[in-house]
Amino acid sequence: MKSWILPYLKENRRLFAAVILLGSLTVFSAAALMYTSGFLISKAATRPENILLIYVPIVAVRTFGVTRSVTRYLEKLTGHSTVLKIVSHMRLRLYRLLEPSALQLPSRHKTGNLLGVMAEDIEKLQDVYLKTVFPGAAALFLYVVSVAALGFFSVPFATLMALYGFILTVLFPLVSLLAAKGRADRLKSGRNRLYGELADAVFGISDWMFSGRKSEFVASYEQKEQELAQLMKKEQRFKRWRNFAAQAVIAVMVFSMLIWAGLEHENGEMAKTLIAAFVLVLFPLTDAFLPLSDSAGQLPAYRDSMKRLEELEVSETPSYSSDVQHVDAENLEVRFQDVSFQYSQAENVLKDLSFTLKPGQKTALLGPSGSGKSTIIKLIEGAQLPAKGRVEIGGLEPKEFGDSISSMIGVLNQQPHLFDTSVLNNIRLGNPEASDEQVREAAKMVKLHDYIESLPEGYRTPMQEMGIRFSGGERQRIALARILLQNTPIVVLDEPTVGLDPRTERDLLQTIFSVLEGKSILWITHHLMGAESVDQILFLDEGRIMMSGTHCELLKKEGRYRRLYELDRPF
């Protein structure tokens, strides 16, 4: 409440006051319209001798009818504009909250839970204003004003009507709130479970298909969905009975008003033409009171949404070491010290792994699929935390760098993502502040400038979706140009030549090692082409370093390495 509601209330208090005032004017205009309509009908039924006697009520009916429409439009326009602005700020705030720790999100939160936060919780906070704050404040204001106005005619009757209004504006909302507390928790937890199961199923669809258990999953999912539907039916049943009771109270109010107005007329205190006016004015007023019960019933959902967002804010607020400011970016050493890691309850992927990547050193990390190479990248990026041991970059753990980790480590993936925009913009992603000339220099360094200039629109040529108009080697060179603009002291090459023919692979590796000269390079690969160009080779298998040394050293002392090189080297 303190961090996700009150700040926006204070920031937009004038707009909120305007919306509440417009909402009150809308209901007042509707009440005045019914009052003057009732008076006009009654007066016309007496067959007045002069049309002028009903001319003023006719004008009043038209005036209040137009005023009601205008104020309703202005209320909706102002209210929704204000709320959309607030929601946009909330979404931006949530993004800024999650973005610095985006790499760690999969290990801290289930995708389904995050979808629940982003898809429902922000929407719930939007409803706080539209369905609770605005109509609630306007209804309570009108309740007080209408009771006070009726008190000028009869204090005892105004007290009786205040009691009826209290039932609609306080008692029913309170009952709705108490009834909704437990039900809202069950509904939200049920929706979150469905989000989580559906997200897990989508990501693991191939496993479900191949295991032959897809029918089991569908049956389980439908059962949980049915349980959630039953809870929703119970909620709808409660609302129907509550609304019926509210309408019964309104009927009693109308009947009481009719009796009171009739008695006032018999006592000579009220003209007979005002009886219908006083009765009809109740309907727009009570219509404003009825939504309060629904609004109160939503309060537990608002509370839970705010609680989840506040917990997320606390858990994702980075607490970085002040030592990060004093790290020498040009002399960063990457160190793995007795690192072990496992996914869930599976066997350890890494087992007491230790190695060092010194500043400016090129290290090749080889190994078969499943040996733990990709896990090492995640540990260096801070996307995963070791179960045992310590990963250090310049003496600090990767998580201590927070969002500044991107200024320390650049990653060239197997399939870099290229966006459907110009070549210029795709390269500039490495450094959004880079000038056009710097982009061109980076392209020249990766030997792509002449080819880009030969395109129909040069650097303004659209990449098309996923860069399909470019070959695999060209896409990797574009990604390499990004790395150059990013200018990080450490670069991780995650099998960047997979899928390329031997000649293209050799040329690309020569370019990579040439333009990244002087930087610390960790080259993840599964075969030995280009291994002679690195300073250190680590052979990873079953989570352990089985061989280490330079290319020449391993050729001399490791028969296994020598055989692999003879099988893998290009002819």
C-alpha positions in Angstrom: 0.0 0.0 0.0 2.7 2.4 1.0 4.9 2.0 -2.1 2.4 0.9 -4.8 -0.8 3.0 -4.0 -0.1 6.0 -1.8 2.7 7.6 -3.9 0.4 7.7 -6.9 -2.5 9.0 -4.9 -0.3 11.9 -3.6 1.3 12.5 -7.0 -2.1 12.8 -8.8 -4.3 14.1 -6.0 -5.7 17.0 -8.0 -6.7 14.7 -10.9 -8.2 12.3 -8.4 -10.2 15.1 -6.8 -11.4 16.2 -10.2 -12.5 12.7 -11.1 -14.4 12.3 -7.8 -16.0 15.7 -8.3 -17.1 14.8 -11.8 -18.4 11.5 -10.6 -20.4 13.2 -7.9 -21.8 15.7 -10.4 -22.8 12.9 -12.7 -24.9 11.2 -10.0 -26.2 14.6 -8.8 -27.3 15.4 -12.4 -29.0 12.0 -12.7 -30.8 12.5 -9.4 -31.8 16.0 -10.4 -33.0 14.7 -13.7 -35.2 12.1 -12.0 -36.4 14.7 -9.5 -37.4 17.3 -12.1 -38.9 14.5 -14.3 -41.1 13.3 -11.5 -42.2 16.9 -10.8 -42.9 17.5 -14.5 -45.0 14.4 -14.9 -47.0 15.2 -11.8 -47.4 18.8 -12.7 -48.5 18.0 -16.3 -51.0 15.5 -14.9 -52.8 18.4 -13.0 -53.5 20.0 -16.4 -52.0 23.5 -15.6 -53.8 26.4 -17.1 -50.6 28.0 -18.5 -47.8 26.1 -20.3 -45.3 28.4 -18.6 -46.0 26.6 -15.3 -44.2 23.5 -16.7 -41.8 25.3 -19.1 -39.1 25.7 -16.3 -39.2 21.9 -15.4 -39.0 21.0 -19.1 -35.8 23.2 -19.4 -34.5 21.7 -16.2 -35.0 18.1 -17.5 -33.1 18.9 -20.7 -30.3 20.7 -18.8 -29.8 17.9 -16.3 -30.0 15.3 -19.0 -27.2 17.0 -21.0 -25.2 17.7 -17.9 -25.3 14.0 -16.8 -23.9 12.9 -20.2 -21.2 15.6 -20.3 -20.0 15.0 -16.8 -20.1 11.2 -17.3 -17.9 11.6 -20.4 -15.5 13.9 -18.6 -15.3 11.6 -15.6 -14.5 8.6 -17.8 -12.0 10.5 -19.9 -10.2 12.0 -16.9 -10.3 8.9 -14.8 -9.1 6.5 -17.4 -6.4 8.9 -18.6 -5.1 9.3 -15.1 -5.2 5.5 -14.4 -3.5 4.7 -17.7 -0.7 7.1 -16.8 -0.4 5.5 -13.4 -0.4 1.9 -14.9 2.3 2.9 -17.4 4.4 4.1 -14.6 3.8 0.9 -12.6 4.8 -1.3 -15.6 7.9 0.8 -16.2 8.7 0.5 -12.5 8.2 -3.3 -12.6 10.4 -3.6 -15.6 13.2 -1.5 -14.0 12.8 -3.7 -10.9 13.2 -6.9 -12.8 15.6 -5.9 -15.6 18.8 -5.5 -13.5 18.4 -9.1 -12.3 16.9 -10.5 -15.4 19.6 -13.2 -15.6 18.7 -14.5 -12.2 14.9 -14.5 -12.6 14.6 -18.1 -13.9 16.5 -19.4 -10.9 14.5 -17.3 -8.4 10.9 -17.3 -9.7 8.8 -19.6 -11.8 7.8 -18.2 -15.1 4.1 -18.8 -14.3 4.4 -16.7 -11.1 6.0 -13.9 -13.0 3.3 -14.1 -15.5 0.8 -13.8 -12.7 2.5 -10.7 -11.3 2.7 -9.0 -14.7 -0.7 -10.1 -16.1 -2.9 -9.8 -13.0 -1.3 -7.9 -10.2 -0.8 -4.7 -12.1 -4.3 -5.0 -13.5 -5.6 -5.4 -10.0 -3.9 -2.2 -8.9 -5.5 -0.4 -11.9 -8.9 -1.5 -10.6 -8.1 0.0 -7.2 -8.7 3.4 -8.7 -11.4 2.6 -11.3 -13.6 0.3 -9.2 -12.8 1.4 -5.6 -11.3 4.8 -5.1 -13.3 6.8 -7.6 -16.8 5.3 -7.2 -16.3 4.8 -3.4 -15.4 8.4 -2.7 -18.1 9.8 -4.9 -20.8 7.5 -3.3 -19.8 8.3 0.3 -19.8 12.0 -0.5 -23.3 11.8 -2.0 -24.5 9.7 0.9 -23.6 12.4 3.4 -25.0 15.2 1.2 -28.3 13.5 0.5 -28.9 12.6 4.2 -28.1 16.2 5.1 -30.4 17.5 2.5 -33.3 15.3 3.6 -32.7 16.5 7.2 -34.0 19.9 6.2 -37.4 18.3 5.6 -37.5 15.8 8.4 -34.7 14.8 10.8 -36.4 11.5 12.0 -37.0 10.4 8.4 -33.5 11.5 7.4 -32.2 9.3 10.2 -34.2 6.3 9.0 -32.9 6.8 5.4 -29.4 7.2 6.8 -29.8 3.7 8.4 -30.9 2.2 5.1 -28.0 3.9 3.3 -25.6 2.7 6.0 -26.7 -0.9 5.2 -25.9 -0.3 1.5 -22.7 1.7 1.9 -21.1 0.1 5.0 -22.7 -3.2 6.1 -23.0 -5.0 2.8 -19.5 -3.9 1.7 -18.2 -5.2 5.1 -19.9 -8.5 4.7 -18.5 -8.8 1.1 -15.0 -8.1 2.4 -15.2 -10.7 5.1 -16.6 -13.3 2.7 -14.0 -12.5 0.0 -10.9 -12.9 2.2 -10.5 -16.6 2.1 -12.1 -17.0 -1.4 -9.7 -14.5 -3.0 -6.7 -16.3 -1.6 -7.9 -19.6 -3.0 -8.8 -18.1 -6.4 -5.5 -16.3 -6.8 -3.4 -19.3 -5.7 -5.5 -21.5 -8.1 -4.8 -19.1 -11.0 -1.1 -19.0 -10.1 -0.9 -22.8 -10.1 -2.6 -22.9 -13.5 -0.2 -20.2 -14.9 2.7 -22.2 -13.6 1.6 -25.6 -14.9 0.7 -24.2 -18.3 4.0 -22.4 -18.6 5.9 -25.5 -17.6 3.9 -27.6 -20.1 4.6 -25.1 -22.9 8.3 -25.1 -22.3 8.3 -28.9 -21.9 5.8 -29.8 -24.6 8.2 -32.1 -26.4 8.8 -34.1 -23.2 5.1 -34.5 -22.6 4.6 -35.7 -26.2 7.5 -38.1 -26.2 6.7 -39.6 -22.8 3.2 -40.4 -23.9 1.7 -38.7 -20.8 0.0 -35.8 -22.6 -3.4 -37.2 -21.7 -2.4 -37.4 -18.1 -1.4 -33.8 -18.1 -4.5 -32.6 -19.9 -6.7 -34.5 -17.4 -4.8 -33.1 -14.4 -5.0 -29.6 -15.8 -8.7 -29.8 -16.6 -9.4 -31.1 -13.1 -7.6 -28.1 -11.5 -9.4 -25.8 -13.9 -12.7 -27.3 -12.9 -11.9 -26.8 -9.2 -11.2 -23.1 -9.9 -14.5 -22.9 -11.9 -16.3 -24.2 -8.8 -14.8 -21.5 -6.6 -15.9 -18.9 -9.2 -19.4 -20.3 -9.2 -19.6 -20.0 -5.4 -18.5 -16.4 -5.7 -21.1 -15.7 -8.3 -23.8 -17.3 -6.1 -22.8 -15.1 -3.2 -23.0 -12.0 -5.3 -26.4 -12.9 -6.6 -27.8 -13.3 -3.1 -26.1 -10.1 -1.9 -27.4 -8.1 -4.8 -30.9 -9.5 -4.2 -30.7 -8.4 -0.6 -29.5 -4.9 -1.7 -32.4 -4.6 -4.1 -34.8 -5.5 -1.3 -33.3 -2.7 0.9 -33.8 -0.3 -2.0 -37.4 -1.5 -2.4 -38.0 -0.8 1.4 -36.4 2.7 0.9 -38.7 3.5 -2.0 -41.8 2.2 -0.1 -40.7 4.3 3.0 -40.2 7.4 0.9 -43.6 7.0 -0.7 -45.3 6.6 2.7 -43.4 9.6 4.1 -44.1 11.9 1.1 -47.8 10.9 1.2 -48.1 11.7 4.9 -46.2 15.0 4.4 -48.8 15.9 1.7 -51.7 15.1 4.0 -50.2 17.3 6.6 -49.9 20.1 4.1 -46.1 20.1 4.4 -45.5 19.0 0.7 -47.2 19.6 -2.6 -48.6 16.5 -4.2 -46.5 17.2 -7.3 -43.3 16.5 -5.3 -44.3 13.0 -4.2 -43.1 11.3 -7.4 -40.0 13.6 -7.5 -38.8 12.5 -4.0 -39.4 8.8 -4.8 -37.7 8.9 -8.2 -34.6 10.6 -6.9 -33.7 7.5 -4.9 -32.9 5.4 -7.9 -29.8 7.1 -9.2 -28.5 7.6 -5.6 -28.9 3.9 -4.7 -27.3 3.0 -8.1 -24.2 4.8 -6.9 -24.2 2.9 -3.6 -24.5 -0.7 -5.1 -21.0 -1.0 -6.6 -19.4 -0.4 -3.2 -20.1 -4.0 -2.2 -18.2 -5.3 -5.3 -15.4 -2.9 -4.6 -15.0 -4.1 -1.0 -15.0 -7.7 -2.2 -12.0 -6.9 -4.4 -9.9 -5.5 -1.5 -8.3 -8.9 -0.6 -7.2 -9.3 -4.2 -5.7 -5.8 -4.1 -3.9 -6.5 -0.8 -2.4 -9.8 -2.2 -1.3 -8.1 -5.4 0.4 -5.3 -3.5 2.0 -7.8 -1.1 3.5 -9.8 -4.0 4.8 -6.7 -5.7 6.3 -5.4 -2.5 7.9 -8.7 -1.8 9.2 -8.8 -5.4 10.6 -5.3 -4.9 12.4 -6.3 -1.8 13.8 -9.6 -3.2 14.9 -8.0 -6.5 16.4 -4.8 -5.1 20.1 -5.3 -5.7 22.4 -4.8 -2.8 25.7 -4.4 -4.6 29.1 -4.2 -2.9 30.7 -0.8 -2.9 33.9 -2.6 -4.1 32.3 -2.8 -7.6 33.2 0.9 -8.1 36.9 0.1 -7.5 37.2 -2.9 -9.8 39.9 -2.5 -12.4 38.0 -3.3 -15.6 41.2 -3.8 -17.6 42.6 -6.4 -15.3 39.7 -8.6 -14.4 40.5 -12.2 -13.6 37.8 -14.9 -13.8 38.3 -17.6 -11.2 36.4 -20.8 -10.4 37.2 -22.2 -7.0 36.0 -25.7 -6.3 32.7 -25.0 -7.9 29.9 -27.6 -7.9 26.5 -27.1 -9.4 23.3 -29.2 -10.0 19.9 -28.6 -11.4 17.1 -29.5 -8.9 17.7 -33.0 -7.5 19.8 -34.2 -10.5 23.4 -35.3 -10.3 26.0 -32.6 -10.1 26.7 -31.0 -13.5 30.0 -29.5 -12.2 32.1 -31.2 -9.6 34.7 -29.3 -7.7 35.7 -27.4 -10.8 38.6 -25.0 -10.6 40.3 -22.9 -13.3 41.4 -19.3 -13.9 41.0 -17.0 -16.9 43.8 -14.4 -16.6 43.5 -10.9 -18.0 44.1 -10.9 -21.8 44.3 -14.7 -21.9 42.5 -16.7 -24.5 41.1 -20.0 -23.0 39.3 -22.7 -25.0 36.9 -24.8 -23.0 36.2 -28.0 -24.9 34.0 -30.9 -24.1 31.1 -33.1 -25.3 27.5 -32.0 -25.1 26.2 -32.2 -21.5 29.6 -31.8 -20.0 28.7 -28.5 -18.3 30.0 -25.9 -20.7 26.7 -23.9 -20.9 26.4 -24.0 -17.1 29.8 -22.4 -16.8 28.5 -19.5 -18.9 25.4 -19.1 -16.7 27.6 -19.0 -13.6 29.9 -16.4 -15.1 26.9 -14.2 -16.0 25.4 -14.6 -12.6 22.3 -16.3 -14.0 23.0 -19.3 -11.7 24.7 -19.5 -8.3 27.0 -22.4 -7.5 25.8 -25.0 -5.0 29.4 -25.1 -3.6 32.5 -23.1 -4.2 32.9 -19.6 -5.5 32.9 -17.9 -8.9 34.8 -14.6 -8.9 35.3 -11.8 -11.5 38.0 -9.4 -10.3 37.6 -10.8 -6.8 33.8 -10.3 -6.7 30.9 -12.6 -7.3 29.0 -11.9 -10.6 25.8 -11.1 -8.7 27.6 -8.2 -6.9 28.0 -6.4 -10.3 24.2 -6.3 -10.8 23.2 -4.7 -14.1 26.8 -3.5 -14.6 27.8 -7.0 -15.4 27.0 -6.2 -19.1 29.9 -3.7 -19.0 32.3 -6.4 -17.9 31.3 -9.4 -20.0 30.2 -9.7 -23.6 28.7 -12.9 -25.0 28.7 -14.1 -28.6 26.1 -16.8 -28.8 25.6 -19.6 -31.2 22.6 -17.9 -32.8 22.6 -14.2 -31.9 19.2 -12.5 -32.1 18.9 -10.0 -34.9 16.0 -7.6 -35.0 13.8 -6.6 -37.9 15.3 -3.2 -38.2 18.3 -1.7 -40.1 21.8 -3.2 -40.1 23.0 0.0 -38.4 20.5 -0.3 -35.5 21.4 -4.0 -35.1 25.1 -3.3 -34.7 24.5 -0.3 -32.5 22.7 -2.5 -29.9 26.2 -3.1 -28.5 26.4 0.6 -27.5 23.3 2.7 -28.1 25.4 5.9 -27.7 27.7 4.9 -30.6 27.8 7.2 -33.6 27.3 6.1 -37.1 31.0 6.4 -37.8 31.8 4.1 -34.8 29.3 1.5 -36.1 31.1 1.7 -39.5 34.5 1.2 -37.9 33.2 -1.8 -36.0 31.9 -3.3 -39.3 35.2 -2.7 -41.0 37.1 -4.5 -38.2 34.9 -7.6 -38.6 35.3 -7.4 -42.4 31.7 -6.7 -43.2 31.8 -3.0 -44.2 32.2 -3.5 -48.0 29.4 -6.1 -48.1 27.0 -3.8 -46.1 27.8 -0.9 -48.4 27.0 -3.1 -51.4 23.4 -3.6 -50.1 20.6 -1.6 -51.7 20.3 0.8 -48.8 23.7 0.3 -47.2 23.6 0.5 -43.4 20.0 1.4 -43.6 19.1 -1.9 -45.2 16.4 -3.8 -43.2 17.7 -7.0 -41.6 14.3 -8.7 -42.0 13.1 -11.0 -39.2 15.9 -12.9 -37.5 18.3 -11.6 -40.1 17.2 -14.2 -42.7 18.7 -12.2 -45.6 22.2 -12.8 -44.2 24.2 -16.0 -44.1 25.2 -17.6 -40.8 28.8 -16.2 -40.9 27.5 -12.7 -41.7 25.1 -12.8 -38.8 27.9 -13.8 -36.5 30.1 -11.0 -37.8 27.3 -8.5 -37.1 27.0 -9.9 -33.6 30.8 -9.6 -33.2 30.6 -5.9 -34.3 28.2 -5.5 -31.4 30.7 -7.0 -29.0 33.3 -4.5 -30.3 31.0 -1.6 -29.6 30.2 -3.0 -26.2 33.9 -3.0 -25.5 33.9 -5.3 -22.5 37.2 -6.6 -21.0 35.9 -10.2 -21.0 34.3 -11.9 -24.0 32.6 -15.3 -23.9 32.3 -17.1 -27.2 29.5 -19.7 -27.0 30.3 -22.0 -29.9 29.9 -19.1 -32.4 30.9 -21.3 -35.4 28.3 -24.0 -35.0 26.6 -24.8 -38.3 29.2 -23.0 -40.5 31.2 -24.8 -43.2 34.9 -25.3 -42.4 36.2 -22.4 -44.5 33.7 -19.9 -43.1 34.4 -21.2 -39.6 38.2 -20.8 -40.0 37.9 -17.3 -41.5 35.4 -16.2 -38.7 37.7 -17.5 -36.0 40.7 -15.7 -37.4 38.6 -12.5 -37.4 37.4 -13.0 -33.9 40.8 -13.6 -32.4 42.3 -10.7 -34.4 39.7 -8.0 -33.4 39.5 -9.2 -29.8 43.3 -9.2 -29.3 44.1 -8.1 -25.7 40.8 -9.1 -24.2 40.1 -12.1 -22.0 38.4 -14.7 -24.1 36.6 -17.8 -22.9 35.8 -19.8 -26.0 33.3 -22.6 -25.5 33.6 -25.1 -28.2 33.1 -28.8 -28.9 35.9 -29.4 -31.5 39.5 -28.4 -32.0 39.6 -26.2 -35.1 41.5 -23.0 -34.1 42.7 -24.5 -30.8 46.3 -23.7 -31.6 45.4 -20.0 -31.5 44.6 -19.9 -27.7 46.8 -19.7 -24.7 45.1 -22.4 -22.6 42.9 -25.4 -23.4 40.7 -27.0 -20.8 39.0 -30.3 -21.6 35.8 -30.7 -19.6 34.0 -34.0 -19.2 31.4 -35.1 -16.7 31.7 -31.9 -14.8 35.5 -32.0 -14.3 38.6 -30.7 -16.0 40.2 -33.9 -17.5 43.0 -32.1 -19.4 44.6 -28.7 -19.3 47.5 -26.9 -20.9 48.6 -25.3 -24.2 48.0 -26.9 -27.5 51.6 -28.0 -27.9 51.7 -29.3 -24.3 48.6 -31.4 -24.8 49.8 -32.8 -28.1 53.0 -34.0 -26.4 51.6 -35.4 -23.2 47.9 -36.4 -23.8 47.4 -39.2 -26.3 43.6 -38.7 -26.1 43.9 -35.0 -27.1 46.3 -35.9 -29.9 43.8 -38.4 -31.4 41.0 -36.0 -31.1 43.0 -33.3 -32.9 44.0 -35.6 -35.7 40.3 -36.5 -36.2 39.0 -33.0 -35.9 41.6 -30.8 -37.6 40.8 -29.4 -41.0 42.6 -30.7 -44.1 
